[in-house]
Amino acid sequence: MSSNSYDLIIIGAGPGGYIAAERAGALGKRVLLIEKEYLGGVCLNWGCIPSKALLHSAKLYEHTHNASQFGVDIQGAVYNLEKAMSWKTNVIDTLRKGIAYKMKSHKVEVLNGTATLTGPRSVEVNGDSYTSDYIILATGSSPVVPPIPGADQSHVMTSNEVLSIDTLPSSIAIIGGGVIGMEFASFFSMVGVKVSVIEMLPDILPFLDGDITKLMKRSMKGVDFKLGCKVERIESDSVVYSRDGAEESVEADAVLLAIGRKPNIDGLGLEAAGVEFDRFGVKVSDTLRTNIPSIYAIGDLNGKSQLAHSASRMGEVAVKTMFGGTDRMRYHAIPLAIFSNPEIAGCGLTEAQAKEQGIDVDVAMMTMKASGRFLVEHGADENGSVKVIVDRSSRVLLGVYMIGGMCSEMIHAAATMIEAELRVQDIQEIVFPHPTVAEVMKDAFWSL
Ligand SMILES: Cc1cc2nc3c(=O)[nH]c(=O)nc-3n(C[C@H](O)[C@H](O)[C@H](O)COP(=O)(O)OP(=O)(O)OC[C@H]3O[C@@H](n4cnc5c(N)ncnc54)[C@H](O)[C@@H]3O)c2cc1C
């Protein structure tokens, strides 16, 4: 094999690309991973990890206000943004080194540069050509900047810039009530910033179970929700929006655009290689193969599921199937988590989605206050709930949605149950450890 010839070339080193590289390296394949910026992609450098680092620091700060009920009196707590940012940078550096180590230990060659496809099995980087039996495109996505008048001002940011601010604004308007919008709404309101969320749709988080969304809005007391409102323009200190045909405005020292992300397809050479795509991303089969048999597209780039763990799983499916294994991407049991305060997690069908599909369902909703551990750690004022959705005739579990506690740490159990098509009676036989908040999930199944 010539020095520029590989079994697999991967473009983009996010959670899709680096996991695919690791899996192919473990199979003994010769792999080249090309990245134009940093190992870890958006997830590690501008997404999952930095946002969670800031959210954790804000949650700690928030706990100092509530610690007294647990017998801990804390006076004079101060939120220090500069230190929180340096903690965030520290975590990113450590994790980047961890990925570099994994690539080395799996003999993956890492090349820094911008890659362009030049054909079905060839790529150009920094003026050099590389060939490969297979190519995985894993170039991710970027924030959408809408054509709103005033969106080009310096106080208007996307999630990229907001993760590196050096001072807290006194007020922020967040345009978009999706996952990213709600996580930043939580962060800013916990550290004392006046927060408004402006959402064009009638509700925030439209893909979530309605009961959970209701509880979320009730819990986020510090956030002013402007629902069914269309942003008309951004001024230097306010955002102007229309509601039912009338213009209103909200104060905003800073503005965060959180209206969605678009696939990184520009300049990738898709046309040169004959790869089909549309504005939602590169078109793929359930093995992540494009219309060109040697080229696969995984992660945010194909628009199927914009989550880090989906990207990684897609990388695994692509690698396994291209080298002769059998696998396919299944989307029905991918868990989602929103690391807001309170946290939200969900998996499978919501009650409304099941009904839309004509399925008769039984549902049960349990308060987390029934859990000794939840009460011990969250006090009397905090709420949490678990909702389970079950097919009435087969008694098979269809979905689980939760709010409160560290529910993101429990949702993989629901994913396992849904993947395994467990019935209520199967789940009732599983032993849950005590005292844990997860026991509430079991209680919900017994109440059906
Ligand atoms: C603020 C924020 C918070 C998030 N929080 C979560 C969360 O908590 N949980 C979760 O599951 N998901 C979260 N996400 C989504 C998650 O970050 C993405 O789903 C995930 O990063 C997608 O992985 P990927 O491998 O497809 O692409 P990316 O992580 O986007 O990586 C793509 C990489 O490709 C590189 N690249 C692009 N073009 C080229 C080229 N031509 N040549 C070489 N390299 C190239 C880019 O530089 C980038 O490093 C969050 C996103 C944001 C913005």
The ligand as an SDF file (V2000), in Angstrom:
LIG
                    3D

 53 58  0  0  0  0  0  0  0  0999 V2000
  -23.9650   24.3210   22.3610 C   0  0  0  0  0  0  0  0  0  0  0  0
  -24.1680   22.8870   21.9750 C   0  0  0  0  0  0  0  0  0  0  0  0
  -24.4150   21.9420   22.9520 C   0  0  0  0  0  0  0  0  0  0  0  0
  -24.5960   20.6110   22.6020 C   0  0  0  0  0  0  0  0  0  0  0  0
  -24.8410   19.7100   23.5950 N   0  0  0  0  0  0  0  0  0  0  0  0
  -25.0150   18.4070   23.2700 C   0  0  0  0  0  0  0  0  0  0  0  0
  -25.2230   17.4420   24.2810 C   0  0  0  0  0  0  0  0  0  0  0  0
  -25.2430   17.7580   25.4810 O   0  0  0  0  0  0  0  0  0  0  0  0
  -25.3840   16.1430   23.9140 N   0  0  0  0  0  0  0  0  0  0  0  0
  -25.3640   15.7640   22.5950 C   0  0  0  0  0  0  0  0  0  0  0  0
  -25.5230   14.5730   22.3110 O   0  0  0  0  0  0  0  0  0  0  0  0
  -25.1630   16.6690   21.6060 N   0  0  0  0  0  0  0  0  0  0  0  0
  -24.9890   17.9690   21.9120 C   0  0  0  0  0  0  0  0  0  0  0  0
  -24.7410   18.8770   20.9140 N   0  0  0  0  0  0  0  0  0  0  0  0
  -24.7190   18.3920   19.5200 C   0  0  0  0  0  0  0  0  0  0  0  0
  -23.3590   17.7370   19.2050 C   0  0  0  0  0  0  0  0  0  0  0  0
  -22.3310   18.6670   19.4620 O   0  0  0  0  0  0  0  0  0  0  0  0
  -23.3410   17.2810   17.7580 C   0  0  0  0  0  0  0  0  0  0  0  0
  -24.4560   16.4720   17.5000 O   0  0  0  0  0  0  0  0  0  0  0  0
  -22.0570   16.5120   17.4640 C   0  0  0  0  0  0  0  0  0  0  0  0
  -20.9060   17.3010   17.7020 O   0  0  0  0  0  0  0  0  0  0  0  0
  -22.0530   16.0250   16.0140 C   0  0  0  0  0  0  0  0  0  0  0  0
  -20.8970   15.2750   15.8180 O   0  0  0  0  0  0  0  0  0  0  0  0
  -20.2560   15.1050   14.3740 P   0  0  0  0  0  0  0  0  0  0  0  0
  -19.1440   14.1300   14.5490 O   0  0  0  0  0  0  0  0  0  0  0  0
  -21.3030   14.8200   13.3930 O   0  0  0  0  0  0  0  0  0  0  0  0
  -19.6780   16.5400   13.9680 O   0  0  0  0  0  0  0  0  0  0  0  0
  -18.8770   17.6990   14.7360 P   0  0  0  0  0  0  0  0  0  0  0  0
  -18.7430   17.4630   16.1810 O   0  0  0  0  0  0  0  0  0  0  0  0
  -19.5260   18.9320   14.2660 O   0  0  0  0  0  0  0  0  0  0  0  0
  -17.4340   17.5640   14.1140 O   0  0  0  0  0  0  0  0  0  0  0  0
  -17.1910   17.8110   12.7600 C   0  0  0  0  0  0  0  0  0  0  0  0
  -15.7220   18.1310   12.5830 C   0  0  0  0  0  0  0  0  0  0  0  0
  -15.4270   18.1620   11.1920 O   0  0  0  0  0  0  0  0  0  0  0  0
  -14.4650   19.1830   10.9620 C   0  0  0  0  0  0  0  0  0  0  0  0
  -14.5390   19.5370    9.5430 N   0  0  0  0  0  0  0  0  0  0  0  0
  -15.5960   20.1150    8.8840 C   0  0  0  0  0  0  0  0  0  0  0  0
  -15.3140   20.2110    7.5680 N   0  0  0  0  0  0  0  0  0  0  0  0
  -14.0730   19.7140    7.3890 C   0  0  0  0  0  0  0  0  0  0  0  0
  -13.2310   19.5330    6.2660 C   0  0  0  0  0  0  0  0  0  0  0  0
  -13.6380   19.8840    5.0310 N   0  0  0  0  0  0  0  0  0  0  0  0
  -12.0040   18.9980    6.4390 N   0  0  0  0  0  0  0  0  0  0  0  0
  -11.5690   18.6200    7.6900 C   0  0  0  0  0  0  0  0  0  0  0  0
  -12.3380   18.7560    8.7870 N   0  0  0  0  0  0  0  0  0  0  0  0
  -13.5670   19.2800    8.6410 C   0  0  0  0  0  0  0  0  0  0  0  0
  -14.8900   20.2820   11.8920 C   0  0  0  0  0  0  0  0  0  0  0  0
  -13.8200   21.1630   12.1630 O   0  0  0  0  0  0  0  0  0  0  0  0
  -15.3200   19.4980   13.1270 C   0  0  0  0  0  0  0  0  0  0  0  0
  -14.2550   19.3480   14.0400 O   0  0  0  0  0  0  0  0  0  0  0  0
  -24.5390   20.2210   21.2320 C   0  0  0  0  0  0  0  0  0  0  0  0
  -24.2780   21.1630   20.2380 C   0  0  0  0  0  0  0  0  0  0  0  0
  -24.0780   22.4790   20.6030 C   0  0  0  0  0  0  0  0  0  0  0  0
  -23.7780   23.4890   19.5190 C   0  0  0  0  0  0  0  0  0  0  0  0
  1  2  1  0
  2  3  1  0
  2 52  2  0
  3  4  2  0
  4  5  1  0
  4 50  1  0
  5  6  2  0
  6  7  1  0
  6 13  1  0
  7  8  2  0
  7  9  1  0
  9 10  1  0
 10 11  2  0
 10 12  1  0
 12 13  2  0
 13 14  1  0
 14 15  1  0
 14 50  1  0
 15 16  1  0
 16 17  1  0
 16 18  1  0
 18 19  1  0
 18 20  1  0
 20 21  1  0
 20 22  1  0
 22 23  1  0
 23 24  1  0
 24 25  2  0
 24 26  1  0
 24 27  1  0
 27 28  1  0
 28 29  2  0
 28 30  1  0
 28 31  1  0
 31 32  1  0
 32 33  1  0
 33 34  1  0
 33 48  1  0
 34 35  1  0
 35 36  1  0
 35 46  1  0
 36 37  1  0
 36 45  1  0
 37 38  2  0
 38 39  1  0
 39 40  1  0
 39 45  2  0
 40 41  1  0
 40 42  2  0
 42 43  1  0
 43 44  2  0
 44 45  1  0
 46 47  1  0
 46 48  1  0
 48 49  1  0
 50 51  2  0
 51 52  1  0
 52 53  1  0
M  END
$$$$
